[in-house]
């Protein structure tokens, strides 16, 4: 599973809300102008009525979806803030208690010549340390934090 941060989910939700609202409003404006015969399209009267009804329903549904997504924004914003604080707390705890050299020494990664093997050894050790301190984290979130810690400790510049 790939973890998607709550901030990214919030932005996706926000853009979805704006898109559906925009399309819904623009569509209803078009339907109103068409119904008032300001926008003229050549078609039979019965087709005109069917088009007005069907398009009105469609654009009202779009508005409903947009409004639904806007209602979720406040809760998602609170969740994103909470996740951000939690991530910062975990990262600060880890950096104040462990160094890259300690992890390498304790895990035995400093004696492994293969870069791939060092990655797996280090990752396993970081995962064990995280799980010992923060055992209730969802697996995908824990792996996300692990990758952030690994990147901070063992980026290409620090290798």
N, C-alpha and C positions, 0 to 999 in steps of 0.2 A: 504494500500500500504506500502511496505517495502522500505525504502530509501537505496540506495546504493551510498556510497561516490564516488566522482569523482576519487579519488586516486585508489580505488578498480576497478573502471571501466577501468581506464588507464592500470592497471596491467593485467586485463583480456584481453584487446585489444592487449597489447604487447605480451602476451603469445600466443594469437591466431595468431598474425602475424608471430611470430617465428615458430610456429607449422606448419602452412600452407606453409611457405617458405621452411622449412626443408623437409617436405614431398614432396613438389613439386620438389625441386632440387634433392632429393634422387631418386624420381620416374623417373625424366627425365634422370638421369644418368643410371638408370637401363634400361630404354627403349633404350637409345643410345647403351649401351653395348649389349643388346639383338639384336638390329638392325644390329650391326656390327658383330654379331655372336660370340662375346666373351663369352657371357652367352648363353649356348645352352639349349633349352627346346624342347623336342620331340613333334612336331605338324606339321600339313600339312602347305604348303606354304601359301595358302589363309588365314588360321587361323592366321598365323604369321603376315601377313600384317594387318589384321583386329585388332589384338591385339596391334600392334605398333601404328596404327592410333588412336584407342580408348584410349589407355593408355596415348599417347602423349597429346591428347585433355584434358583428365582428369587432368593430372599433370600441364598443362599450366593453366587450370582453378584454380587449387590450388595455383599456383604462383600468379595469378591475385588477388585472395582473400587476400593472404599474403601482397602483395604490397599495396592493398587498405587499409588494416588495418594499415600498416606502415605510410601511408599518413595522417591518422587520428591522429596519436600519438602527433604531435606538437600542434594541436588545443586542444586535450584532456588534454595535459600537462598544457597548459595555463588555461584551465577551472578548472583543479584540483588545481592549484596554487591560482586562484582567490577564489575558494570555501574555501580553507584552510585559506586564509587571512580573508575572510568574517566570517567564523566560529570562528576564534580567536578573531576577533573584537566583535562579539556578546557575546562570553563567557566572554571576559574582561569587556565589558560594564555591563553585568549582575552581575558579581562578584564584580564590584566596586560600584554598586548601591543597591544591595540587599544581605542580609545574610539569612541563613537558618532559623534563629530565627525570623527575620522580616516576612518572608513568612509564617511561621507557625502562628505567632501572627495575621497578617492581614487576613489570610484566615480562621482562626479558627481551623486549623489542630492540634494545640497544645492541644485543649480540647477534641479531638476525640480519644477514647480509641482503636478503631480498626485500625490495621496497614493498611488494605486494604482501608479503608475509608480515612485515612490520605494520602495515595498515590494519590487517585483521587482528593482530595481537593487541595493538593499541586500542582499536575499536572495542574489542571484547573487554578490555580492562576498563575503559571509560564507561561502557554500558553497565558493567558490574558495579562500579562506584555510584553511578546514577541510580541504578535500581536499589542499591542498599540504602541510599539516603531518601530517595523519592519513589517509593515502591508503588504508589497509586497512579502513576502517570499512564495514560493510554500508550500503547505500543508504538503507534505511528508518531505521536508527539515526542516520545522518548528517543526514537531514532532520529527525529528532526533535530533535537537538542544535541544528540551525540554528534551529528554531522557538523553542527555549528561549532561545537567545542573542538572537534578534530580540525576543522578549517582554521580556527583561531590559533591552535597550538602547533599545527604541522602544515602550514601553508607552504607553497613551493619556496618561499623566501626563508622559512625557518627550518626546512628539512635539512 
